[in-house]
């Protein structure tokens, strides 16, 4: 697991968190005159932030699962040797 992949995973996660908070903030501020014009269009701005949050969380999950999958070498090394198997019985 490389440091670069951890940084990408953490970055996607925090972008998702920020977009989720921005979505909630826009929904709550939707009744104000300043934000109202962005929320009452054909595709509201809060929906765009929500879509970006979903994509960021999916990217974080995908990059996390891609680095978490064990390789064949790790899988073989985790198996018990014949001597240890015999000692357990």
Buried (B, 14 or more C-beta within 10 A) or exposed (E): EEEEBEEBBEBBBEBBBBBBEBBEEBBEBBEEEEBEEBBEEEEBBBBBBBEBBEBBBEBBBEBBEEBEEEEEEEEEEEEEEEEEEEEEE
